[in-house]
Every structure is written in C-alpha cells, then in structure tokens.
Amino acid sequence: MSKNNFCMSLCTTIFLLFSFTITALANSSWRWISESRPYDVLPFVIVFTLFAETYTIKHYCRIIKTDRVFIPVFIGNIISYFMPYAVDILLVRSEHIYTLSEFWQRGHFYTVGTVYLFMTLVAEIPVVYAFLKKKATDSKTLVRVILAVNVLTTVLVALTERIICRGRW
C-alpha cells in the first residue's frame, strides 16, 4: 500500500469513526462533571496545533522559511477556532448574541468532533493553500498535507479533550 493510499484510508476511517458515534439525548442539559473544560485546555491546544501544522507543512512541502508557513497556519486556525461561535450566532441562536465567555460556559459546543473537523477543513484548507501554493514544491502535496495534518491534529485534540474534560447529559 502506498503512503498516499494509507493516509487517505486513515483519514477516511477516522472521519467515519467520528461520524457514527454521535448520540443525541432529548430533554436534557449538558453538565460538566470535571473541573476542566475544553476552553481550559484551549491555549495548549492552540500552541500544539500551530506547532504541529507549521512543522509538518514546512517539512513535507519543502518550504524554506518557517514564518512563511506559520502566518497562514495561524490565520487559518484563528478562523477555525471562531467558526463554532460564528455558526452558533448565525444559525442556531440568532435571537441572542453571546459573548465568547458565555458561549463557552453554556455547554459542550467547543467539544471537538466531526462537525468541528469539517469546519476546520473548510476554514483552513483554502486559507493555507491560498497563501502557500506558490511557495510549495507541489500544490497537490500541499493540499494533502494540509488535509492530513488537520485531521490528525483535530483527532488528537478530540482525544485530549475526552481524556481531560468530562461531561454528561
């Protein structure tokens, strides 16, 4: 099995795993039972994600300058971190605009899962690709690397959250 086929198979498996493990419970409210919340680990997650994505894209796409990779990765990540908040304001709770603090306190909305992975890919792939397509040696490899590293970091963040932060309906 080639390296590309393995990566695509792994990404597909992870995506399907997250897709089929969603459970909905009616007439209940989410409660955190651990002292830590996803927003408590958010600073560490941001640093890890920025480092991992910058290093991986720089290494596999053979881009010489780290700052040329870091800036688009930073912009893409900022957009993806604020996307759940924006979607909540625009689609779900349009009658009241919450502050970021209120948004994070309300529930499990920042728990990373399939929807968050999709929003991350929608936000980051176009931004990072647009900035780096002329600096990378191969544009197809660039897209694959951006996709793979975002899936990997999102899965690792989701696992970290589920280990550190506990909640229930």
Residue pairs with C-beta under 8 A, 6 or more apart in sequence:
1 9
4 144
7 144
7 148
11 147
11 148
11 151
14 151
14 155
15 114
15 117
15 151
18 113
18 114
18 117
18 155
18 158
19 114
22 113
22 114
25 169
28 169
29 107
29 169
30 107
30 108
30 167
30 168
30 169
31 167
31 168
31 169
32 165
32 166
32 167
33 166
33 167
33 168
34 164
34 165
34 166
34 167
36 164
36 165
37 104
37 165
38 104
38 108
38 110
38 111
38 112
38 161
38 165
39 104
39 110
40 165
41 160
41 161
41 164
41 165
42 81
42 110
45 157
45 160
46 77
46 81
48 153
48 156
48 157
49 77
49 153
49 157
50 70
50 73
50 74
50 77
52 149
52 152
52 153
53 73
53 77
53 128
53 146
53 149
53 150
53 153
54 66
54 69
54 70
54 73
56 145
56 148
56 149
57 63
57 69
57 73
57 128
57 132
57 142
57 145
57 146
57 149
58 66
58 69
60 141
60 145
61 132
61 135
61 136
61 137
61 138
61 141
61 142
61 145
62 136
62 137
63 69
63 132
63 135
63 136
68 132
68 135
69 132
71 131
72 127
72 128
72 130
72 131
72 132
73 124
73 128
75 127
75 131
76 123
76 124
76 125
76 127
76 128
77 124
79 123
79 124
79 127
80 119
80 120
80 123
80 124
83 119
83 120
83 122
83 123
84 109
84 110
84 116
84 119
85 100
85 103
87 119
88 98
88 103
88 109
89 97
89 98
98 106
103 109
104 110
108 167
111 158
111 161
111 165
111 167
112 154
112 157
112 158
112 161
113 158
116 154
116 158
117 150
117 151
117 154
117 155
120 150
120 154
121 147
121 150
121 151
124 146
124 150
125 143
125 146
125 147
125 150
128 146
129 139
129 142
129 143
129 146
132 142
133 139
133 142
136 142
